[in-house]
Amino acid sequence: MRAYEKPVVMTSDEIAEGVYLASGDVAASGQPGCDSKYMNGVWQDQNKQNWAPGETKGYKEQFGCLGCPANTASGCGLLTHYIDSGKAQSYDVDNGNRMPSWERKGYKPNDPVSDWNM
């Protein structure tokens, strides 16, 4: 989900017009989207990390998109499997949960890894 922007509501006695305010995790295109505020729809492979033994990395660099329901071995499933499925409605069950497990647990991307159970 993108960052919340509080709507501005103005009134005018000269016009009569209704306004629909929406909130949620469906992108402006009407398709399911990434709910991570740190990944921003950019898939990161947790298997291609390069660093020296003993070097400490943050959760984002260590685990990438691991634990996200849309994570696949080769990319974000929203860009591949979802499209290949003909935009199946079954992908809607993950609304609000498309984020890495470390983010769902409340860790920030640069926090030093202390929880290896992802």
Beta strands, then each sheet from edge to edge (+ up, - down):
end
